[in-house]
Amino acid sequence: MTTTESEVGAGAGGGPYYLPQLARPEASRNGLEAPFWEATERDELVVQRCSSCGTYQWGPEWICHACHSFEVGFEPVERRGRIYSWERVWHPVHQLLVDACPYIIALVELPHAGNVRMLGNLLGDPRQDVVIGTDVDAVFEHHDGYTLVQWQAR
């Protein structure tokens, strides 16, 4: 699923989850996460996988967490997962987020990718009932020059 800033109902404010006044997310200067950000622009979800032992891992690292090989790269994975944990944010972590509260942050497990877990906002009503194990789909929130991965319950 793809969405633009105007189509995303975020938090209590109802606008996009990312506010332009905040620092823009981008790949680190060493370029380690660049393949992830480039894939999001194509509405593709990728995670690292070791070509030596086959282990998936997230977040990106220069070596495999399992076998310590340097043969790690990014590969596409299904854009679906399940809620492993979540938090409803009532108190903003930044003064610019005061009007966005409450909102829901979800830790999503990707069972088809070695059960790695990714964080993102859970789209929809910020007061919705959230159940651990709920199936979710990745939603790509496009902005000028970058794309965020958010999650939506099926």
C-alpha positions, 0 to 999 in steps of 0.5 A: 500500500502506498500513501502520500502525506495528505492521505495518512490519518496520524495521531490525534492531529489527523495529518501525516505522522512525520512533521516537516518541522522535525529533522528529516530521516536519512541514511547514515553518512557511512551509507549502511542504511541507504539500500533500505531508504532507496527501497522504500521509495519504490514501495519495497520492504527490504531487510539484511540477510547474510549470504553465508548462513542465511540469517535475516537481521535488523537493524543494518550492520556491517557483519552478520549477527549470527556467523560474523560474516561480512557477506550481508546484503539487503533483500526484499521481504513480504510487506506484512507482519504481526504486532509483537508489541506496541505503545500508545504515546500520550506524552510528546517526546518533542514539543512539535508533537503536542498536537499529534498525541496520542499516537501508536508505535508498533513493534512489528515482527516479520515472520517470513524474514526470520522474525526480525522486528521493525518499529513504525507508527500504527495507522488509524484511530489513535484510540483503537484497540490494539491486540498483540499478534494482529496482522499488519501491512506496510504502508509507505508514507511518501514525502519530498525526498524520503519515504517512511514505513508505517503499519496498518492492521488488516 
